[in-house]
Amino acid sequence: AVVSTQSTGTLAAGAGCSFLTCFVHFLLMTAELKGAKQAARPSAACPLPRIYSPVPEGGDTEGEYESIPLISAEDRGKYEVGTGSFGMFGTALFIVGEMTGSGILGVPQALAHSGYTGILLMLICVAVASYTGLTLSRNWMHVRDQYPECSKPYQSIGYTAYGKAGEVAVQICATVTLCGGCCAYILIAAQCLAKFLCTELETDSINYRECVLIMGAVFSIVLIFGARSESLLVAFFATTLSAFFSFLIIYGIIRTGKAKDYHPFQITAKSWFLSFGKFLFAFGGHSAFPNFQKEMKKPRNFPGSVLLAFLVKLVLYIPLGVLGMLYFGDKTQPNILSDISQDLQVLNVCILLLVAIQAIMSATILGSPVAVMIEGVVGAKSSKVMSSKRIAVRVLFVAGVVVICEAIPRFDLIMALIGGTTINTAVFILPSLFHIKLAKRDQWHTFKIVLDMLTMAFGGIAGCVCTYAALANLSKGL
């Protein structure tokens, strides 16, 4: 009777999530006719008027804009696009540091549960994520040229394409994704702290949930006192630590040796789609791509940053995932650190400390945009570090993250669930949907539209199945 109740609840949750996804897409499509009229109005994302006059609908160059200014040259000078401070390599560091740490720890089990077809699945995720990343870049360049001072790039793209419905859809996806990423990293850091204390104190009585509270407190301090000028340094250290501890983990796997009772995992459709969600989480991050591009000195070089970052991720993920699959098989744990022999005490301590530090840095990268957004809503002055409103907002945000971590204390389940829902939507659905509306008409227009439609169809179907598998696993895992 218990199993039947859980199955019914899981089916209902999966059906509800699928219905919600379809409903959001329906809202976006029905808003298409209103999008052009609403796009000319100021919004929270695009408070300033257009600089150039848009081409009338139905023209041969839909999606482009004329060079006829709507405001005078003197006033237009106030709205010129300011150049950021990041180069192509520095932006790639942000993309790598955003989700790589959790991917390194979770990809080995994902690959073990999907077999060698998981490598192909990973490459498909990279190919499609790269395409939609480039599509998102083109969308932002189009919107930026019309709204130079947009404070929320991705939301501005959605607003320009489909009006308020597009802006709200992007805001929901971005917020849930970033909060989910923060939760995953806090849980990873707490696991590292718990294992470190167990190793040093030679006990198994360490309370994992108390470690979540400790790492939440550390995260709140870093989030409050982290300055904007240090953000590139945080991204650099997060990426460097990811690469360094991935090599240490590979060394630890080899030293541990192949499991004595090794058996390959019996792959099922459920395990395969759960792995798909984890791969999406590992290669996601599109919600922050326009923000990174906005801070570049030469925003048109952003596609190079995307390709470089994904190449680095592949170099880190594939060797580690294949080794975990070949050495541990069906014994591969959600966190690959749990598979490394406890006899390698010094190596374990080094890896645990590096992973915990990297997790807090990555959580800071993901949590800062959400905190800034909330501060804008409540009117907190982000320029004042010790502002009471600013501190209150960031402490309450961290408290919310900790509550979620205490309720769902497994980062692999969060990876699969977020990967199949909001990351899937932000990677597959929204960039292609916006590109269909904003893409200019040229000799490749029909091909690009077909490619966008196929991308959305694949993402929609795979996302629904992956979400269902994640919810089913979640009901059993808790």
C-alpha atoms as one frame of an Amber mdcrd trajectory, in Angstrom:
protein
   0.000   0.000   0.000   2.909   2.339   0.764   4.527   1.630  -2.593   1.221
   2.210  -4.354   0.742   5.554  -2.593   4.263   6.703  -3.462   3.828   5.657
  -7.099   0.521   7.501  -7.332   2.030  10.603  -5.760   5.027  10.475  -8.082
   2.813  10.070 -11.148   0.698  13.019 -10.034   3.786  15.163  -9.414   5.278
  14.212 -12.772   2.024  14.925 -14.577   1.688  18.241 -12.753   5.218  19.282
 -13.671   4.637  18.316 -17.323   1.380  20.288 -17.350   3.117  23.307 -15.792
   5.878  23.176 -18.427   3.347  22.981 -21.263   1.300  25.795 -19.682   4.340
  28.108 -19.510   5.122  27.377 -23.150   1.484  28.067 -24.057   1.628  31.431
 -22.273   4.769  32.360 -24.150   3.325  31.412 -27.520   0.028  33.257 -26.907
   2.025  36.337 -25.882   3.779  36.446 -29.263   1.276  38.840 -30.862   1.506
  41.195 -27.893   5.286  40.999 -27.595   6.075  43.615 -30.232   3.811  46.231
 -28.615   4.994  45.518 -25.077   8.665  45.469 -26.075   8.538  49.197 -26.818
   7.439  49.971 -23.271   9.883  50.340 -20.399  10.073  47.548 -17.831  12.117
  46.702 -14.755  14.570  44.873 -16.984  14.684  47.566 -19.710  13.922  50.938
 -18.077  15.236  53.094 -20.936  13.749  53.789 -24.378  14.953  52.169 -27.561
  17.806  53.943 -29.322  16.831  52.646 -32.773  13.493  52.244 -34.497  12.428
  48.623 -34.964  11.464  47.374 -38.420   7.690  47.002 -38.879   6.396  43.474
 -38.480   6.145  41.459 -41.666   9.206  43.090 -43.217  11.947  41.179 -44.999
  14.369  41.762 -42.161  12.325  40.776 -39.129  14.358  40.892 -35.953  16.741
  43.610 -37.216  16.467  47.317 -36.517  16.893  50.428 -38.586  19.672  52.928
 -37.934  17.171  55.785 -37.476  17.656  57.120 -33.924  14.596  57.750 -31.796
  16.435  60.249 -29.574  18.914  62.989 -30.280  22.640  62.378 -30.597  23.281
  64.350 -27.393  20.860  62.244 -25.358  21.977  59.042 -27.047  25.446  59.623
 -25.608  24.024  59.035 -22.138  22.795  55.608 -23.170  25.906  54.295 -24.892
  26.790  50.725 -23.921  29.516  50.676 -21.320  32.277  48.114 -21.788  32.908
  45.604 -19.027  36.204  44.465 -17.596  36.274  40.753 -18.494  38.112  39.252
 -21.425  37.275  36.026 -23.217  39.446  33.908 -20.901  38.132  35.555 -17.724
  34.532  34.983 -18.816  35.329  31.338 -19.541  36.580  31.064 -15.937  33.160
  32.150 -14.677  31.373  29.588 -16.844  33.706  26.803 -15.707  33.590  27.779
 -12.039  29.800  28.117 -11.995  28.767  24.419 -12.043  31.971  22.408 -12.475
  32.561  21.454  -8.850  29.260  19.638  -8.444  29.687  18.086 -11.869  33.068
  16.587 -10.974  31.573  14.874  -7.932  28.316  13.750  -9.562  29.321  12.862
 -13.132  31.068   9.535 -12.230  27.832   8.014 -10.899  25.839   9.545 -13.754
  28.189   7.915 -16.259  28.175   4.604 -14.365  24.343   4.595 -14.464  24.192
   5.380 -18.192  27.124   3.296 -19.457  29.169   4.144 -22.511  26.066   5.665
 -24.082  26.426   8.241 -21.305  29.510   9.595 -23.047  27.456  10.090 -26.201
  24.702  11.662 -24.105  27.252  13.997 -22.539  28.549  15.031 -25.961  24.981
  15.675 -27.146  24.387  17.851 -24.079  27.562  19.799 -24.841  26.686  20.242
 -28.516  23.142  21.448 -27.833  24.197  23.575 -24.841  26.897  25.203 -26.997
  24.393  25.946 -29.753  21.845  27.452 -27.371  24.628  29.376 -25.630  25.600
  30.938 -28.961  21.924  31.561 -29.716  21.519  33.284 -26.369  24.560  35.412
 -27.164  23.042  36.567 -30.453  19.750  37.310 -28.716  21.516  39.485 -26.135
  23.511  41.406 -28.758  20.263  42.188 -30.568  18.530  43.381 -27.384  21.584
  45.266 -26.120  21.757  47.346 -29.286  18.185  48.505 -28.681  18.262  48.774
 -24.863  21.852  49.737 -23.944  21.302  49.974 -20.193  19.335  46.789 -19.483
  20.153  45.728 -15.929  18.856  42.154 -16.325  20.127  40.766 -19.637  18.316
  37.420 -19.816  15.063  38.925 -18.544  15.450  41.704 -21.122  15.698  39.125
 -23.900  12.500  37.470 -22.715  10.709  40.808 -22.402  11.764  41.962 -25.882
  10.641  38.680 -27.445   7.382  37.914 -25.603   6.673  40.790 -23.274   6.014
  40.339 -19.570   5.341  36.599 -19.915   8.836  36.035 -21.315  10.433  38.170
 -18.605   8.626  36.307 -15.804   9.476  32.886 -17.269  13.172  33.772 -17.392
  13.113  35.207 -13.874  11.566  32.032 -12.452  14.000  29.726 -14.257  17.043
  31.811 -13.328  16.098  32.188  -9.663  15.253  28.512  -9.122  18.404  27.391
 -10.951  20.726  29.657  -8.990  19.091  28.777  -5.662  19.242  25.070  -6.532
  22.922  25.408  -7.364  23.566  27.111  -4.024  21.785  24.256  -2.229  23.855
  21.633  -4.046  27.127  23.358  -3.185  26.208  23.863   0.482  25.378  20.152
   0.736  28.683  19.250  -0.926  30.616  21.478   1.490  28.700  20.003   4.449
  29.494  16.451   3.294  33.172  17.349   3.051  33.146  18.875   6.541  31.358
  15.848   8.027  33.751  13.395   6.406  36.761  15.483   7.448  35.636  15.558
  11.083  34.907  11.821  11.035  38.413  11.153   9.697  40.217  13.449  12.106
  38.185  12.538  15.195  37.966   8.846  14.264  34.234   8.711  14.891  31.051
   8.097  12.931  28.781  10.148  15.187  29.142  13.494  13.379  25.715  15.018
  12.694  25.540  15.850   8.988  22.696  18.334   9.412  24.749  20.340  11.902
  27.492  20.542   9.294  24.920  22.036   6.899  24.267  24.798   9.448  28.012
  25.458   9.858  28.631  25.720   6.098  25.535  27.893   5.773  27.055  30.298
   8.295  30.344  30.346   6.363  28.451  30.953   3.123  26.552  33.888   4.642
  29.793  35.561   5.767  31.385  35.181   2.323  28.202  36.381   0.618  27.953
  39.482   2.835  31.570  40.608   2.679  32.401  39.419  -0.836  33.153  42.516
  -2.916  32.387  42.923  -6.602  36.021  43.707  -7.452  37.011  40.284  -6.150
  34.493  38.361  -8.278  36.982  37.540 -11.036  39.448  36.324  -8.398  36.730
  34.067  -6.943  36.013  32.631 -10.398  39.725  32.030 -11.010  40.215  30.188
  -7.725  36.988  28.207  -8.157  38.111  26.977 -11.581  41.692  26.315 -10.492
  40.575  24.355  -7.442  38.136  22.348  -9.589  40.920  21.290 -11.929  43.339
  20.566  -9.100  41.060  18.422  -6.965  39.765  16.560 -10.044  43.316  15.342
 -10.685  43.664  14.423  -7.007  40.417  12.439  -7.214  41.690  10.581 -10.301
  44.870   9.741  -8.404  42.797   8.609  -5.416  40.638   6.327  -7.595  43.704
   4.683  -9.109  45.299   4.217  -5.678  42.058   2.773  -4.289  41.903   0.173
  -7.048  39.045  -1.711  -8.626  36.215  -2.827  -6.334  36.568  -6.482  -5.300
  32.918  -7.292  -6.003  32.801  -5.159  -9.147  29.688  -5.450 -11.304  28.529
  -3.107 -14.071  25.399  -1.154 -13.264  22.220  -2.555 -14.836  21.127   0.440
 -16.871  17.420   1.298 -16.937  15.454   4.052 -18.647  15.005   5.718 -15.261
  18.730   5.709 -14.445  19.531   6.929 -17.958  17.259   9.962 -17.716  18.455
  10.720 -14.181  21.975  10.794 -15.612  20.720  13.141 -18.316  19.504  15.565
 -15.645  22.867  15.453 -13.884  24.714  16.086 -17.147  22.464  19.081 -17.793
  23.258  20.434 -14.327  26.971  19.950 -14.985  26.821  21.770 -18.334  24.086
  24.252 -17.417  24.515  27.802 -16.256  22.804  29.511 -19.203  20.756  31.620
 -16.792  23.918  33.609 -16.011  25.404  33.666 -19.537  23.955  37.058 -20.548
  25.220  38.551 -17.261  28.723  37.290 -18.022  28.534  38.592 -21.592  27.332
  41.975 -20.344  30.527  42.339 -18.276  32.887  41.615 -21.200  35.113  44.189
 -22.854  34.155  42.727 -26.236  30.777  40.999 -25.852  30.927  39.603 -29.385
  33.748  37.305 -28.228  31.404  35.512 -25.834  30.916  32.467 -28.127  34.652
  31.812 -27.773  34.274  31.846 -23.981  31.408  29.336 -24.166  33.300  26.903
 -26.393  36.478  27.195 -24.318  34.590  26.625 -21.051  32.746  23.547 -22.346
  35.989  22.109 -23.699  37.591  22.486 -20.268  34.566  20.836 -18.641  34.775
  17.864 -21.014  38.476  17.440 -20.243  37.657  17.368 -16.521  34.500  15.239
 -16.651  35.190  12.424 -19.115  38.408  10.914 -17.624  36.989  11.115 -14.106
  33.642   9.647 -15.110  35.143   6.781 -17.093  37.513   5.865 -14.264  34.695
   5.854 -11.718  32.580   3.649 -13.976  35.400   1.169 -14.668  36.657   0.949
 -11.080  33.446   0.951  -9.032  30.577   0.036 -11.402  27.278  -0.335  -9.563
  29.025   0.622  -6.293  29.687   4.187  -7.501  28.357   6.636  -4.915  26.511
   9.917  -5.664  29.618  11.690  -4.339  32.728  10.065  -5.812  34.714  11.081
  -2.710  32.893   8.345  -0.779  34.493   5.702  -3.045  38.087   6.692  -2.299
  39.801   4.435   0.239  39.884   5.753   3.803  43.468   4.486   4.091  44.607
   7.404   1.940  44.086   9.787   4.857  46.336  12.662   3.768  44.953  12.603
   0.241  41.384  12.526   1.542  41.958  15.508   3.830  43.483  17.562   0.995
  40.638  16.749  -1.381  37.953  17.454   1.225  39.390  20.862   2.108  39.786
  21.871  -1.552  36.284  20.720  -2.476  34.727  22.541   0.494  36.509  25.808
  -0.380  35.569  25.486  -4.058  31.951  24.735  -3.171  31.640  27.905  -1.073
  33.217  29.978  -3.876  30.851  28.524  -6.484  27.871  29.064  -4.174  28.944
  32.710  -3.895  29.051  33.067  -7.703  25.527  31.624  -7.970  24.019  33.299
  -4.912  25.208  36.861  -5.519  22.849  37.587  -8.484  19.835  36.366  -6.485
  20.819  38.466  -3.468  21.331  41.549  -5.658  17.922  41.008  -7.262  16.205
  40.830  -3.852  18.121  43.918  -2.689  16.799  45.805  -5.700  13.243  44.835
  -4.779  13.542  45.967  -1.142  15.620  49.044  -1.959  18.858  47.982  -0.238
  22.000  49.875  -1.263  24.427  47.260  -2.571  27.265  49.815  -2.523  27.191
  49.849   1.292  28.584  46.543   2.536  27.354  47.054   6.103  23.873  48.292
   5.139  21.356  46.740   7.512  18.942  45.919   4.670  21.718  44.343   2.636
  22.869  42.157   5.524  19.294  41.166   6.382  18.529  40.201   2.774  21.624
  38.033   2.422  21.210  36.356   5.811  17.564  35.533   5.063  18.522  34.232
   1.611  21.128  31.910   3.123  18.602  30.816   5.757  16.201  29.820   2.995
  18.939  27.854   1.236  19.795  26.043   4.483  16.129  25.134   5.060  15.969
  23.531   1.614  19.222  21.685   2.298  17.840  20.320   5.549  14.659  19.212
   3.787  16.467  17.578   0.820  19.907  16.576   2.141  21.117  14.932  -1.087
  22.871  17.056  -3.674  22.578  14.387  -6.404  18.772  14.510  -6.206  18.831
  18.305  -6.394  21.134  18.072  -9.434  18.760  15.705 -11.235  15.595  17.639
 -10.348  16.935  21.104 -11.190  18.661  19.724 -14.288  15.427  18.251 -15.621
  13.257  21.301 -14.909  14.625  24.843 -14.829  18.075  24.157 -16.313  16.492
  22.127 -19.106  14.114  25.031 -19.775  16.890  27.651 -19.643  19.214  25.574
 -21.866  16.884  24.007 -24.452  13.554  25.833 -24.457  13.937  29.559 -23.791
  17.019  30.415 -25.928  15.509  28.671 -28.961  12.048  30.131 -28.347  13.451
  33.662 -28.107  15.698  33.117 -31.120  12.694  32.165 -33.276  11.184  35.573
 -32.513  14.358  37.687 -32.639  16.409  36.005 -35.381  16.952  38.072 -38.483
  15.807  36.754 -41.850  18.704  35.635 -44.045  19.528  32.695 -46.275  19.901
  30.488 -43.158  16.704  31.621 -41.458  14.611  28.547 -42.244  17.411  26.179
 -41.209  17.905  27.997 -37.897  14.192  27.956 -37.131  13.986  24.206 -37.828
  17.017  23.633 -35.613  15.440  25.698 -32.850  12.192  23.735 -33.113  14.043
  20.404 -32.916  16.012  21.643 -29.906  12.831  22.652 -28.085  11.116  19.348
 -28.916  14.078  17.327 -27.649  14.386  19.452 -24.516  10.669  19.331 -23.765
  10.336  15.553 -24.057  13.615  14.755 -22.280  12.892  17.315 -19.549   9.470
  15.833 -18.723  10.841  12.274 -18.537  13.880  13.387 -16.531  11.688  15.317
 -14.094   9.438  12.301 -13.612  12.470  10.074 -12.903  13.920  12.630 -10.469
  10.627  12.966  -8.563  10.278   9.190  -8.360  13.809   8.905  -7.001  13.192
  11.799  -4.632  10.147  10.102  -3.100  12.264   7.034  -2.365  15.421   8.886
  -1.378  13.769  10.902   1.388
